[in-house]
Amino acid sequence: MPHASFRKRVNDLGEIVQYWYMNQEATFEITYKTAKEANHAYRALSEQGSDLKVYVKGESLDYREEQRARRPAFHVQISLPRRLCTGTAFVHLPDQASFNRVAGRLPLAVPLDNTTVTIHRDKKVPCQLYITGLPPTVSQSTLSGLIRESLSADVKSVGLVRQAAYNTAPENLRTLGDAVQEVFDEELGECCPKLVLNVPRPEDYVEKGWMSFEDPVRAQGACTLLKGSTVTVNHSGDGRSATLPMAIHILMEDTLCFPRSFFEAIQGRIEDEFRRQEGLRQEDNFKCDATPCGDAVHVKLKANNLSDFHKAVHLFNKLLLGPDVPRVDGRVCPERITEVLKAVAPGGGIFVYRKSGESRLVGDAQLIQSASDMLKRHTNAWAEQLVNQLRKVRLDARLTNDAEGRCPICREPPSTAQEDGASTSGHRLELCGHWHCGACLLLALKRAPLPLACFEKGCASPWAIADITHVTGNNHELLSDLARRSFEGSVAADSEGRWLPCPTPECPFALGSKRDAEAQGVHVIGDVHVCPGCTNAVCFRCQSLYHYGISCTTFKDFMCPNGANDKSWLSKDPGMRALCPSCKVRLERNANKKVGACWSCRRLFCWRCHRSFEDDAAAARGHRKQYCQLALPLGSDTCCIM
């Protein structure tokens, strides 16, 4: 294909922002404005059918494949009994003494799940009991509790006599999946995800399936309410139906990616906080693993409840965005900040977090206090030194009066040679014609405030593209650094909300608020946006890591030290806001459901009459169809009508 035809073809596929031709390799490197255009061009060129070979440069392809397979953070495992109990079980006691203490009371009939079972003495095996009359869906943990309660004896092991191994027919598996799906659909409606039911092996005791939810609050509420629910299916293909209890297990997991220097600065505080963090319930479990990966650290968070997961992510948000995070005086240049930090913490422990035109110090509290004090002293001393120097400076009248043709920065003429022998050959700016020496132009390109302009007094003409090309010599590193500074400056100076920067330290990505997020390479999962620069789940509206469990409004109130108190917060939307009757956390009603669950403590209550059901899911499910009186806003100072 001729080059002209190829250029026309790739331009027709989208708006190109960078176009390189490598003559020796006979290859083109093309950068499109949006990820959507790049994806379209990649597919179209791949299907060209000629000798054209198309590749995605660097890690872009891996990133796209990873995001395509990425799931929401909230997962639910549903387990149902498969090889049912035949009615008999064997219980082994720890020793002969334990056996002798209970032997005289056997056989013993005890109630279990609306039936009566009998505990017998096993005369053939020492220290062993056997139980008959068990229901088909009984579990080992239930039997252990039964023995402890009825005989006051410890249990070493429990063995159920189950059905023989069998293969589950595909139609039976579909029937089971449909029955479980119907239960969740009834609770969640159209937003319910699809159940993925695993194909069991013949010897498996349980059926297992997974669901991944985009809304963790609604998901945990539904799982809490459906606790202990049952499904009725034709279980083993023998024509008989069975009522199976569902066991629901929650897993929240996600991975955050941070610069290694940032994580090393906060690692001590993170470890201390996680050691102190305790779950609201005995069964609560939380785990955090940090894995170095080059210059980054991947922090994997796992929890079996939304509350612990939310606390962990909120800790990172507080370290980055909290009101007590010290700000650095904007007049102090980055080099000076680096010098001070090296003096205060030569081994690390402080990270400079630069976002939205300001710098913050993150890390060890004592080191940060020392660095802040030193920076204040340095700023005051530097200002005094500058004033004293200006008083002593004597200007050469000849240089002042004869300024024409001299560099307006260093006041050197074009013909003067530097001490190291380098030429001071410079460049006349395209738009105004004023001459600047090459060294000063290069320094201005690297350090001067943007936009770049002429330094001649009273001129301030902007640089043209030709000026930038001359100074950089088309050096890719210089051009990239200038583009980065220009973009960061635009984001920092934005007062109209056009740009929403990613909150992750050292991530350069900023979302254009007026354009489609997915067209900019952002992977969207419900309300969660996955940043294409750092792959973290973020909230661009709040410019924070995604705040699982609460809305943007509540998150901002929570982060602000002078945020709304509970009473004023409730009054803004009394029908859709409440305080949890048990733990007093702020709750927001995100669905038209009568009975809900607190996302923090998982206690059940009625939004209408404010009756609390604690952990009684069966009573809460029954209350959904009962009439109840409308109460006053939950959490208000006035008593409720019950």
N, C-alpha and C positions, 0 to 999 in steps of 0.2 A: 504494500500500500504506500503510495507517495506520501511524503511528510505533510504536504499541504492538505491532503485528504484526511490524514490521520488527525491533524490539529483541528480540522473542522468537525470531525467525528467526536472527539473528546469534549470539545466545547459545546456541542449539542446535548451532551449528557448531563451538564450541570455547570455551575459557576466555578471557575478555576481561580485559585488564589496564588498558586505557585506552579511553575512549569519549567522543568529542567531537562536538557538533552545531554546525555553523556556520549560523546562521539566515539570514544574508544570501545565502549561496551555496546554501542548502538542501542541504548535503552533510554526510555523516558521516565522521569519521576514526576508524578502529577498529584497535587494536593487540591481537593475540592473544598468548598466553603462549609458544607455540612456533611455529617455522617450519612444522612439519608441519600444525598447525591453520590457520595463515594460508594455506598452499597449498590446503588442503581448502576453506576458506571462499571463497577467490578463485575456484576452479573452480565451486563450487556457485552462488555469486551471479552469476557470468558466464553460467551456463546458465539463469538465472531466466526469461528469455524475455519480460520486460516492458520498461518504459522505464528500468529500472535500469541505470546505467552504473558499472562497477567498474574502479578503477585501483589500481596498486601505487605507493605514494608514493615520491618521491625516486629513489634509485639502486637500490632493492631489486630491481626487475624486471631491470635490467641485470646486477646481481650474480647473480641466479638463472640467467639465460640463460648468463652466462659460466661459472659453475660446472658447469652441466649439460653444457657442451661441453668442460670441462677434462679433459685427459688426464694420465696418469702422467708423471713426469719422464723415464723411461727409454724411448727409442725405438730401434728397429732398422730399418735399411733393408736389404732383401734385393734383390740385383741378379743377374740371370741373362742370359747372352748370348741375343740374339734373331736378328738377321741374322748368321748364322754366316759364318766365313771360307770361301771357295771353295777354299782351298789355296795361294793366291798372295798375296804381299805385296811392296811396294816400299819400299826403305830409302834415304833421301837422306843422304849424308855432308856434313860442313860445308864442305869445300873440295876442290880438285883434288889437293892434296898428300896428304890423307888417303886419297883414292881410289887414288892411285898406289901407296901403301904396301901396300895389300891386293890390288890387281888381279892381281899375279903368283900369288897363292895360290888364285885362283878358276878353275873352280868348286870349292866345298868342301862336303863332306857332313858334317853334324854331328848328333848325337842331340838329340832334344827330345821330352819326354813319351812315352817308350816308342815313338818312331818316329824316322825319319831324314829330315831336311830338307836341301835343297841350296841353297847361296848362289851366285848367278850374277852375272856382270858384265852390266850393261845397256848395250849398245853404242849405243843410240839417244839416251839422255839422259845428259848429263855428270854425274859424281859420284853416280850412282845404281846401286843393286844391286837384284836381285829374287830372291825366295826361293820355292821350290816345295815341295810335299809337306807343307804345314802342316796340323795338325789343325784341325777346324772351330771349336773354342772357344779358339783362341790369342788372346792379347791383345797390344796394342801395347807395353805395358811388358815383357812377356815377350820379345818380339822385340828390343827395345832392349838388354836384358840379354844376349841371345844373341850379338848382334853385338859388344858390348863384350868378352864373355868369349872368343869364338872368334877374333875378328880384332884385338882390342885397339884398336878404333877408336871414336871418339865418333860419336853419331848425331844428325843434325839433325831428322829427322822420319821417321815410319813410317806407311805407308798400307796398310791391309788391303783386299783385294778381297773384298767381301761379297756375300751374296745380294741380289737385287733387293728393293726395298720391297714389302711385302705387308700385307694386313689380317689380323689375328689373329681367327679365328673364336671366338665366345663359348664354345663347348664346349671348344676348346683352351685358352683362358684359364682356365676352371674346372679343367681337368685339371692344368694347371701349378700353380695355386694349391693344389689338393688334395695334390699331390706334395710341395710345400714344407711345407704344414701338417703332413703326416704325419711329416716329419723332426723338426720341433719338438715335435709331440705325443709322439713316442717318447721324447724327451729330458726334457720337462717334465711330461708327464702331463696331468691334468685342468685344472691351473692355467694351461695355455698359452693366451694370447689368440689371437684370430682374425686371420689375415693379411688385409690389405686390399691387393689387387693392382690397380695402376693399369691402365686400358685404354690400351695403347700406340698411338702414331700409326704409320702405315705406314712412315715413314722412321726410326723409332727403332731404335738398335742394341741396346738392352738392355730387358729387362722389369724393372720396379721395383715393390716392394711394401713396406708398412710394418706393423710390429707395435709396440704400446705395452704395456709390462710394469709391473705394480704392485710386484713384488719386484725391485729392481735387482740384488741380489746373485745370485739364481738366474738372472736374465736374462743377466748378463755371463758367468757360469760356463757357461751353455748356449751362448752365442755363441762363447766361446773354444773350447769342445770341438767345436763344429760347423764350425769354420774349415776350409775346403777340402772340405767335404762336397759330394756331387753328387746330382742328381735325374735320373731317366730318364723322359722323356716323349715323346709324339708331337709334335714341335716345330712344324713348319711346315704341318701338315695334308696332307702328301704321302704319308702312310702309313708313313714311316720314323721310327724312334725315335732320340732323341739323348740323350746323357748330358751334362748341363750342370753346370758348377761353380757353386756359390753364393758370391757375394761378400757378406760381412756387414759393415755399417758401423754403429757405435754413435753415437747422439746423445743426450746428456743435457742437458736445458734446463729452466729454471724461472725465475720472476721473484719476487723478494722486494721487498716494499714497506716502506719505513722513513720515519719523519718526517725532513723535510729537515734540521732542526737536528741530529738524531742523526747522519745520514750526513756532514754537513759536519764534525762533530767527529772522526769516525774515518776520513775520506777519505784523509788522508796515510798513516796506518798501513796501510790496505787496499792502497793503491797500492804501498807499499814491499814488503809481503808478497807481492803478486801478481807483482811484478818478480823477486823472489827465487825464486818457486815454479817448479820445473822438473819436467817430466814424467819418469816412470821410463823411458820409451822415446822413441826419436827421433820416432816418429809421433804422440806424444801432443800434444794441442792443447787449449788452454783460452782462453776469452774472457769478459770481464766488461764490460758496458755499463751505465752509470748515466744515467737520463733523468729530469730534474726534471719534476714534474707537480703544480703548485700548491705546497702545503705538504708534499708527499711527494716521495720519490725512488724510482723503480722500478729495481731492480738486476737485470739479466738475466744469468744465468749460463749458459754453454754449454761443454760438454766432450765429447770423444769417448771418455771412459773414466770409470769410477766413481770412481777414486782422486782425480783432480784436482777433480772436482765435490765429493766429500766434503771435501777439504781446504778448499775455498772456503767451504762452509757452516759447517764447523767453526771457521773463523777468526771468523766473526760470532758463533758461540756462545761462543767463548773471550773475545771482547771484552765480551760481555754477562754471562757467567756464570762466567768463570774465577776460580780462587781468589785470583789476584793483583789482581783488580779492587777498588779501594779502596771501603770502606763509609763512609757518613757517620753521625756520631753521631745517634741517633734523637731526642735532646733538642733539636737545632737545628731551628728552624722553617724552612719552605721559603723564606720571604721573606729570611731571613738568608743562606741558601745562595745565593740569587740575587744578593744584594748582593756577597757575597764573589767569586762567579764573574765578575761584571761588573768588579770591581776587578782580578782576576788576569788575566782573558782578555776584555778589552772587545770584541775582534774575533771572539769565539767560540773554538772549540777544545775546549770541555768540555760534555758533556751529562749531565744528572742523570737517571739511570735509576731510576725508582720502581716497585717491584713487591714484593708480599707483605710490606708493612709496613716495608720498608727502602729506603734510597736508596744508589745507587752512582754513582761518577764515572767516566765513559767519555770517552776522547778522547786528546789529546796527553799523553804520559807526563810530560814536564817540567812542563806547566801543571797537571796533576792533582796532582803532588807539591807544587807551590807552593800550590794551593788547599787541599789536605789540611792542610798546616802552618798556613795562615792560619785555617782553620776550628777547629783545635785551640786556637790562641791566642785566637781570638774566644770560644770556649766557656768557657775558663778565665777570661778577663777579664770576661765577662758574669756568671759565677757570683760572682766577687769583688765586682763592682759591686753585684750584688743584695744580697749579705750586708751590705755597707757601708751601702746605702740603708735596709735594714730596721733597722739599729742606730740610724739618725738619725730615723726616722719617729716622729712623736708623734701618737697617735690622739686625736681630739676625743671626750671622754667623753660629751658630749651626743649625738653621732651614734651612739655605741656603745650607750648606755643607752636612747635613744629611737629604736630601729630599726624599730618597727612602722609600716607604711605606706610606708617608704622602699624604693627599689630595692636589693636585696641586693648588687648589683654596684657601682654608682656611689654609693650611699648618698644619692641625691637624692630629695626628696619629690615627689609628683605636681604640686604647684603651682608649683615653681620653673621659671623660663624659662631657656633656654640663652642664651649670649652672642650667637649669631647670630639670636636672636628666635624660633627654632623651639620648638614646644611639646614638653614632655617627657611628653605623654600616653602612657600605656603600656597594659598589659593584665594582667588577673589570670588566672593559669593555671587551666584548667578543673578539674583534679583536686584541687589544694590551696588555691587562692584567693590565693596570694601574688602581690603586685603587682610588676611589673618595668617599667622605662621602655622605650619603643619602641626607642630607639637601642641599648640593651644587648641587648634581645631579638634585634634584627637582627644585631648583632655575634656573639651566641651562635649564631644559626642558621648563620652563615657560617664561624665559626672554632672553636666549642666542640667538644670531643670528643663522639663519639656513643656511646650514645643521648642525646638532649637531655633535660635534667632541670632541675628547679627549683634555683636557686642559694641559696635561703634555708638558713641553717645548720640542719642536722639534718633537712632535708626530703627533697630528691632525688626528688620525685615526677616521673614522666615526663610529657613533653608529650603532649597529646591532639591528634588530627587538627585540631580546631577551633583550637588554639593555633598550629599550623603555618600553617593557612589565614589566620588573622588577621595574623600577622607577614609572610607573603609576599604577601598580597593576591592570591593565586592567580597570582603572577608566574611565567611558564613557565620563565624562566631560573633563578630562585632555586630552584624546585622540582626542576628537572633537576639542578642542582648538588648539592642536598641528597640526591637519589636516588643520584647518582654517588658522593658521599662515603660514603653509607650502605652501598652495595654494596661499594666498595673496602675499607671498614672490616671488613665481614663476611668478605671474602676474606682480608684480612691477619690477622684474628684466628682464622681457621679452623685448628684443630689436629687435626681428624679427617679431613682430606682430602676434605671435601665439595665444595670448589671448587678447580679447576685453572686458574689464570690463564694467558692467552696470554703468551708471552715477548716478543712484539714491543713495543718501546718505544711508550708512549702508546696502546696498544690496550686498550680497556676490557673486552674480552670475557673471561669466565671460564666454563669448562665445569663444569656440575654433574655430579659423578662418579657419582651414583646414577641418572642419567637417560640415556636414549638420546641419543647424540651428534647423530644426524641430525635428531631431533625438536627440537634446539636450534639448527638452522641450519647445523651443521657438515657440510661435504662430505667424505665418506670415500672414499679411494682406497687399498684395501688397508690397510696399517698407517699410512698418511699421513692426517692430519686437516687439512683446509683451514679455517682460522679464518674465520668470517663477519665478524669485525670488521676484519681487515687483509688477508685473502685469502692469507696466507702458509701454506706447508706446515709444520706444527708437530707436536711430540710433546707432548701435554698431560701425559702421565705424568711425563716428565722436565722439563716446563716449559722446553723449548728448541725452537729450530728443528729440523726433522726431521733426525735423524742418519743419513743415508744410509750403508748398509754395515754398521752394527753395531747390536746389540740395546741395549735400555735399560740392562741390567745392565752391559754392557761400556762403554757411553757414560759412565755414572756413575763407574765405576772410572777411566776415562780422564780425566775432569774433576777427580777428587779427587787432590790431591797425595800423599795417603797411601793410595792405592788398592792393590788386591792386586797383588803382583808376578806375573810370568809363571808361576812354579811353582805358587803357590797358586791362581791363576786356572785353570790346567789341571786341578788336582786336584779342583775342584768338579764337573766333568762331563767326565771324560777321554775318553769315547767320542764326545762331540759338540763337543769343543774341540781346537784345535791351533794351533801356530805355523807360519806359512808356511815351508817349507824354504828359500825364496830370500830373502824380505825380512823374515821374522820377525814380521810383523804378526799380530795375533790373529784367528783364524778360528773361525766357529761353523757347525756342520753343520746346515743348515736343511732338508735333504731326505735321504731314505734312498737316496743315490746313492753308488756305490763310488768313482767318479772325480770330483774337483771341481777348481775353479780358484780361486786367490787373488783376492779382490775388489780388492786393491790392485795387485799386479804382474802379474796374469793368468797366472801360471805354473800348469801342470797337475800334479796329484799324486794318488796313491791314498790314500784315507782308511784303508784296511785295512792295506796293507803299507808305506805311506809312500814308495813309489817316486816319484821326481820325473821328470816328462816334459818339463820346461821348456816349450818352445813346440811340441812335436811332437804335434799334435792327433790325427793318424792313429794313432800308437802308443797314445795315451791311450784312443781309442775302441776299439782292439783289445783293450786290457787289461781292459775292462769284462767281457768274457766269459771271461777267463782266471782260473784258480785262483791265489790268492796267500795267503801265511801272514799271520796276524794279528800285527801289530807292537805294541810298547809305545807309550804315548801320545806323539804327535809333539811334540817340544819338551821332553820330560823329560830328566833328566840321564842316564838309562840308555840304553845302546845299543839300537838296533832290530834285530829279527830280519828279515833280508831273504831 
